[in-house]
Structures are given as structure tokens and as C-alpha cells.
């Protein structure tokens, strides 16, 4: 079949790399893509939110499968648009607009979790109308305290505050100063959950599901998880504490009630669910839902997944997902992200990247923020520029291979964390 993938980051390069391996894949198009996706697919210039032009391209090129990488088109209703326009002629990997509110609205997702008894942090929500009540709530709240802009804020709408003064300032910035525009018209204030974050990725048709992988992401810019939050500096899988007992808890207390809740509320869902979890002394809690794969988690999860991804999408569509066997590579995988100097603050673009061909047999280089300057030159075009994924017997070994591969690549101002997976150093993976 012909496939169209929307997006232009490392996540999309990894998805394209995986899908083009399928014997079900004839022609693979990526819109708009990047120089990395161009090595395994055909890049096409389409705006990911221009649904009419996307539909016309789908019809003209006999596309049968549409995979939506980023969250914005999903929240904007691309599933509904294509379903109405093309019906059963097209498989769309992604939820309906109503179901995508699990990511599009923090308040909606918290209310959903409450309705279905899914473990999560205690919270309250506030708007400009009850702003003073929000200030009182902050003043009496235990510390640290977490403030979240309700809507999509490009991954920047969550702030952990160590003092009431800081929390009050952030609260004012979000609601009064409209720091994130309409996304912060409503603010969710949560208790801080202490533990270890982990992400679990599920494919579902709203009835059945399959876990396709999990990963631990490293969000802070600095060594030892210090400094500012980023979109992700690296990740590892399988995570040692994600043993059978813990995964059973996750499935029984979180995944199953979520999928059952979607069905009960008639929320149409055909795609990925990204469960952002906190392991609090062996008990999992939901931090957030995302309605697509994560980045850079996709770059580590998909290389470990041995099951044909396009076959999984077909099974999702035809109702045989529950009967599908999921197989994983037995090794450990680690992704290390190379970023532009100054990131996550201001950074410069158009820095020439050299050494992209000097890679290890055990590594895959995924392009995230790159562009082609001419026929032979690749330059930086974002904060997160490249992700390198490697496999080995242990996490530590896999991280070292990724770092050694990155040491052969360079661009002005390039930076990467050299301690990804640090808490698992020397620890053998759990088979």
C-alpha cells in the first residue's frame, strides 16, 4: 500500500525508517519530512494542517494509510476530516478530535482519569474567573507544586515550582499575561509526584490494545538531570525496573481502564496512546496522556520493536489487534540527542553538519532539526538536531556506542549529554 506520514522531526524519521521495512509498504511519502526521511521515503511539500491539500494528495497518489506524527493536526481534527471525506478508503492512525482532548486539554484528561479511577496526582483547575481562588490554593499548597497550561504549548506549558512566590508568578504569567495564549486560559495545578518517570506506548483501536514499547526519557539539559527542561536529551529501553510485575500494574490500573473509558464515552480512537507515568515507590501514576508517539522515545522504541509496524496498523483497522504477537529485540537500546548551542534557549541555525557518514554498524542516526542547504550540505534547522540510537547487551554499552558515533559528527555549538542512562550504569538489562 501507499503510505503518507505527516511531520518533520526525529520521530517521523524513525517512523519512516520502520515503515519502509514492511513488505506491505509500496510507496512511502513524508510531508514535509527532512533530509533523513528523504533517505527512506519521498518528501512532499504539504502543510500538516492543510487538510484539504493533504486529502487531494491522498486521492491523487492512491494513499491507503495516513500516519500522523505530531499532535497539532490530531487536536485540530484531521481524523474526523479524512473520515468524512474518504471514509473506509483510508486508514488514519490517530484519534478523533474529541479523543485527542486527552492531550489537547490537561483539564479534560484529569477529569477523564477521575471518572475512570485512574491513578494520578491530585489537582485543581482555574481560569481568570476564579483567579483569586487559584492564588489562595497555591498559598496553602505543599511544595513543590506543578502548574500546567491547559492546552498545547509546544511542550513548554509545564512548570515545577519550589516556592509559593514562584508559583504565583507563573500563575499570573499564564492566566493574566497570557504567556501561552489561549492554551493558558485555564491552568491545572497539581501535587508533585516524587519518583522516576517512564513512558509506555500503546497502539489501540479503542477496544483492544498492544503495548509496543516503553522508555525512560531524560528531559533536563544538564548532566545529572539538572538545568532547564527540554524536549528530550536522550532515552533508554528496556528500563530495568519495568519488570513483569510493574507492567502488570500499569496494564491493570492504567491502560485497561483508559481503553475501557474511551469505549464507554464513545471516544473514537485508532492510534497511539503515550502514557507518561511516574513510578512512585513501585506504584505507577499517570502524569499525562499524549495522543501520538513521543520524541525522542520513538527513536529508541521502534528499533527495539521487531513486529512489522504497518501490519500492526492494518490489525488495528481490521479488528485483529488483540491476536497480534508483539516481538522485541533482546538487546538494550539507547538514544542520545545532539542539540544546538544555547538550546533550550536561543540558538542559531544553518550550521554545517559534518561526519554524518562516519557511523557505527550498531548505530542509527535519525535527523530531527536538519535541512538540506544544497545537494551535498546538511545544516542545522532546530534545537534538537540529531538523535543517535544504538543497541548492545547493556544500557551502558548502548549509550557508549551512541556517544562514540556522535563524537564522529560535528557542527558549531553541538552539545549532547554524556550521562544518559546514568542511574543504570553497570546494571544488566532485565530479560
DAWO-V566233 format. One record per residue. N is the residue number from 1. PSI is psi in whole degrees, 0 to 359 (* if undefined). OMEGA is omega in whole degrees, 0 to 359 (NA if undefined). D_CENTER is the distance of its C-alpha to the mean C-alpha in Angstrom with 2 decimals. Layout:
N_PSI_OMEGA_D_CENTER / N_PSI_OMEGA_D_CENTER
This chain:
1_157_174_25.76 / 2_138_188_24.47 / 3_139_172_20.73 / 4_128_178_19.00 / 5_131_179_15.38 / 6_133_176_14.23 / 7_174_186_12.45 / 8_13_185_13.43 / 9_193_177_10.96 / 10_323_177_10.31 / 11_314_183_7.67 / 12_323_176_10.67 / 13_317_179_13.19 / 14_318_178_11.93 / 15_316_179_11.92 / 16_315_178_15.31 / 17_318_181_16.61 / 18_315_184_16.06 / 19_326_182_17.46 / 20_348_175_20.43 / 21_346_185_21.58 / 22_140_176_22.31 / 23_349_176_25.95 / 24_348_185_24.92 / 25_117_175_23.53 / 26_283_176_26.33 / 27_131_180_25.10 / 28_122_178_21.49 / 29_143_177_20.83 / 30_130_181_17.90 / 31_120_354_18.11 / 32_346_178_18.39 / 33_189_178_16.89 / 34_178_181_17.89 / 35_334_178_20.54 / 36_313_179_18.39 / 37_333_179_17.76 / 38_342_179_21.48 / 39_345_182_22.42 / 40_6_181_21.24 / 41_181_177_21.32 / 42_116_177_23.14 / 43_139_178_21.60 / 44_143_183_22.83 / 45_93_175_23.12 / 46_139_173_21.72 / 47_128_186_20.19 / 48_347_177_17.02 / 49_6_177_18.65 / 50_81_189_22.09 / 51_324_182_22.19 / 52_314_179_25.86 / 53_323_177_25.69 / 54_316_178_22.75 / 55_315_180_24.94 / 56_320_178_27.93 / 57_318_180_26.19 / 58_314_181_25.12 / 59_315_184_28.75 / 60_331_185_30.32 / 61_14_177_28.41 / 62_44_178_28.54 / 63_133_181_24.78 / 64_347_182_24.17 / 65_124_177_20.39 / 66_119_179_17.85 / 67_122_184_14.15 / 68_115_182_12.04 / 69_301_184_8.96 / 70_166_183_8.38 / 71_329_189_9.00 / 72_311_179_12.45 / 73_329_179_14.46 / 74_313_178_13.44 / 75_328_180_14.63 / 76_355_171_17.54 / 77_30_181_18.64 / 78_326_178_18.28 / 79_311_183_18.55 / 80_317_181_21.75 / 81_311_183_23.16 / 82_325_178_22.90 / 83_319_179_24.11 / 84_322_184_27.10 / 85_322_189_27.87 / 86_348_177_27.46 / 87_226_184_27.40 / 88_7_175_27.40 / 89_345_187_27.71 / 90_133_170_23.93 / 91_123_178_21.06 / 92_123_177_18.01 / 93_99_182_14.65 / 94_156_180_13.33 / 95_167_170_14.92 / 96_166_180_17.90 / 97_320_180_17.90 / 98_315_180_19.36 / 99_329_180_16.77 / 100_350_175_13.90 / 101_344_173_15.60 / 102_329_174_13.77 / 103_325_186_11.07 / 104_340_180_13.64 / 105_115_178_16.10 / 106_321_180_15.85 / 107_316_178_19.50 / 108_314_183_19.07 / 109_321_179_16.51 / 110_319_178_18.88 / 111_320_177_21.84 / 112_314_180_20.33 / 113_320_177_19.83 / 114_315_182_23.37 / 115_329_186_24.85 / 116_18_174_23.62 / 117_43_179_24.28 / 118_125_186_20.78 / 119_126_179_20.90 / 120_173_180_19.31 / 121_146_173_20.72 / 122_148_186_23.79 / 123_170_168_23.39 / 124_156_180_25.29 / 125_145_185_24.56 / 126_153_175_26.69 / 127_186_177_27.58 / 128_330_183_30.33 / 129_328_177_32.78 / 130_40_183_32.53 / 131_317_182_31.61 / 132_323_175_34.54 / 133_322_178_33.55 / 134_319_179_30.13 / 135_319_178_31.99 / 136_321_179_34.16 / 137_316_179_31.21 / 138_317_185_29.71 / 139_329_182_33.18 / 140_2_185_33.68 / 141_146_175_30.18 / 142_157_182_29.64 / 143_152_354_27.77 / 144_168_180_25.10 / 145_144_185_23.76 / 146_128_176_20.34 / 147_132_182_20.25 / 148_126_169_17.46 / 149_136_187_17.88 / 150_317_186_17.75 / 151_188_180_16.09 / 152_129_182_13.36 / 153_35_177_14.05 / 154_36_177_11.65 / 155_7_184_10.09 / 156_6_188_13.75 / 157_16_179_15.17 / 158_125_181_15.27 / 159_128_174_18.38 / 160_121_185_19.98 / 161_132_181_23.73 / 162_344_180_26.38 / 163_157_176_29.33 / 164_324_181_30.42 / 165_315_179_31.48 / 166_318_180_28.05 / 167_318_179_26.54 / 168_321_178_29.29 / 169_316_179_28.68 / 170_318_179_24.93 / 171_315_177_25.93 / 172_316_180_28.49 / 173_318_184_26.22 / 174_308_188_23.71 / 175_310_185_26.29 / 176_311_182_29.46 / 177_353_178_28.34 / 178_48_183_25.44 / 179_322_181_23.13 / 180_26_179_20.20 / 181_222_181_22.61 / 182_336_181_22.36 / 183_333_180_18.98 / 184_22_171_21.09 / 185_329_174_24.07 / 186_141_180_23.08 / 187_132_175_21.89 / 188_128_178_20.83 / 189_124_187_22.46 / 190_156_167_21.47 / 191_151_178_23.04 / 192_125_177_21.44 / 193_124_180_20.44 / 194_126_180_21.50 / 195_205_180_19.97 / 196_127_179_17.29 / 197_145_174_13.58 / 198_150_181_11.82 / 199_136_177_8.84 / 200_136_185_10.14 / 201_129_186_9.05 / 202_143_169_11.79 / 203_132_184_13.32 / 204_155_170_15.98 / 205_17_181_18.78 / 206_357_179_19.35 / 207_303_176_22.01 / 208_166_179_21.09 / 209_161_171_17.95 / 210_134_173_17.03 / 211_122_182_14.81 / 212_356_176_13.40 / 213_173_175_12.24 / 214_164_181_11.18 / 215_155_169_10.57 / 216_125_183_11.62 / 217_148_178_9.88 / 218_105_190_12.52 / 219_332_186_11.96 / 220_149_183_15.64 / 221_331_189_17.40 / 222_162_178_20.50 / 223_139_180_21.94 / 224_25_181_21.92 / 225_53_178_18.95 / 226_167_176_21.06 / 227_195_187_20.89 / 228_153_173_18.48 / 229_147_177_14.82 / 230_185_173_12.59 / 231_358_179_9.10 / 232_125_182_9.42 / 233_355_179_12.65 / 234_170_177_12.14 / 235_164_183_11.50 / 236_154_174_13.85 / 237_149_352_14.55 / 238_149_181_16.58 / 239_127_185_16.85 / 240_322_182_20.61 / 241_354_178_20.74 / 242_62_180_18.68 / 243_181_184_22.03 / 244_321_182_23.36 / 245_316_180_24.67 / 246_317_179_21.50 / 247_326_176_19.50 / 248_318_175_22.39 / 249_314_181_22.03 / 250_313_181_18.35 / 251_315_186_19.35 / 252_321_186_22.53 / 253_342_186_21.69 / 254_301_187_18.13 / 255_307_182_16.93 / 256_313_177_20.38 / 257_328_178_21.24 / 258_310_181_18.03 / 259_319_177_18.82 / 260_322_178_22.48 / 261_320_177_21.82 / 262_315_181_20.20 / 263_316_181_23.36 / 264_325_183_25.74 / 265_10_178_24.54 / 266_40_177_24.50 / 267_111_185_20.92 / 268_123_186_20.30 / 269_118_176_17.08 / 270_83_183_16.51 / 271_202_183_13.00 / 272_143_165_9.85 / 273_125_178_9.52 / 274_110_177_6.82 / 275_109_172_9.49 / 276_113_189_9.24 / 277_159_170_12.76 / 278_125_175_15.67 / 279_103_181_18.35 / 280_97_180_21.49 / 281_42_176_24.42 / 282_359_178_23.35 / 283_127_182_22.32 / 284_139_174_18.73 / 285_149_177_17.78 / 286_125_172_14.88 / 287_314_181_13.52 / 288_159_168_11.23 / 289_144_164_9.88 / 290_149_187_7.03 / 291_27_180_8.46 / 292_176_176_6.17 / 293_156_180_4.17 / 294_170_177_1.20 / 295_115_22_4.26 / 296_14_183_6.75 / 297_322_180_6.16 / 298_322_184_6.84 / 299_344_177_9.83 / 300_329_182_11.23 / 301_315_185_10.73 / 302_322_175_12.25 / 303_331_178_15.20 / 304_330_182_16.10 / 305_123_180_16.07 / 306_344_178_19.58 / 307_142_179_19.72 / 308_119_185_19.93 / 309_320_180_16.71 / 310_323_175_18.88 / 311_323_177_21.24 / 312_319_177_18.61 / 313_319_178_17.94 / 314_319_179_21.73 / 315_322_175_22.18 / 316_318_184_19.78 / 317_321_187_22.00 / 318_6_174_25.35 / 319_14_181_25.09 / 320_15_184_25.26 / 321_320_183_21.80 / 322_336_183_23.50 / 323_0_183_25.84 / 324_138_175_23.37 / 325_127_177_23.39 / 326_126_180_20.19 / 327_140_180_21.09 / 328_151_169_19.49 / 329_142_184_20.88 / 330_350_183_22.98 / 331_180_173_22.05 / 332_146_184_19.74 / 333_142_179_16.90 / 334_135_176_15.77 / 335_131_176_13.73 / 336_133_186_15.25 / 337_130_174_14.22 / 338_127_185_17.20 / 339_165_178_17.27 / 340_148_177_20.03 / 341_133_182_22.84 / 342_338_179_22.57 / 343_140_10_18.77 / 344_11_173_17.27 / 345_209_180_20.60 / 346_141_180_22.60 / 347_160_179_22.49 / 348_153_177_24.39 / 349_182_174_23.38 / 350_31_174_25.44 / 351_129_183_26.01 / 352_133_179_27.16 / 353_126_178_25.17 / 354_154_175_27.55 / 355_10_183_27.38 / 356_338_180_24.58 / 357_345_184_27.00 / 358_70_184_27.87 / 359_164_181_25.27 / 360_153_175_25.69 / 361_339_181_26.10 / 362_7_183_23.63 / 363_151_171_20.87 / 364_130_177_18.60 / 365_117_177_17.88 / 366_134_178_14.90 / 367_134_178_15.45 / 368_287_178_13.03 / 369_75_179_15.51 / 370_163_172_18.72 / 371_160_179_21.47 / 372_121_180_24.78 / 373_320_171_27.73 / 374_194_185_30.33 / 375_341_185_30.79 / 376_352_188_30.52 / 377_127_174_28.60 / 378_133_182_24.86 / 379_165_179_24.03 / 380_148_182_21.24 / 381_28_181_19.59 / 382_179_178_16.93 / 383_308_173_16.07 / 384_118_192_13.81 / 385_309_183_16.06 / 386_150_169_15.64 / 387_135_179_13.84 / 388_123_180_16.32 / 389_133_180_15.78 / 390_157_178_18.94 / 391_150_179_20.41 / 392_187_180_23.46 / 393_321_181_25.29 / 394_163_177_23.77 / 395_314_181_20.73 / 396_316_179_23.14 / 397_318_180_24.47 / 398_318_177_21.15 / 399_316_181_20.22 / 400_321_178_23.71 / 401_317_178_23.46 / 402_317_179_20.32 / 403_319_179_22.23 / 404_323_176_25.35 / 405_315_178_23.69 / 406_331_179_22.35 / 407_341_179_25.90 / 408_355_181_27.16 / 409_145_180_24.99 / 410_150_166_25.79 / 411_157_184_25.58 / 412_126_178_27.20 / 413_4_184_25.46 / 414_137_179_22.88 / 415_142_170_21.43 / 416_151_177_19.31 / 417_135_181_19.34 / 418_10_183_21.79 / 419_22_177_21.11 / 420_135_182_17.68 / 421_19_189_18.41 / 422_325_183_21.57 / 423_350_179_22.07 / 424_12_182_22.29 / 425_125_179_24.81 / 426_353_182_27.48 / 427_126_179_26.01 / 428_146_176_26.05 / 429_152_176_23.19 / 430_119_180_23.83 / 431_*_NA_24.72
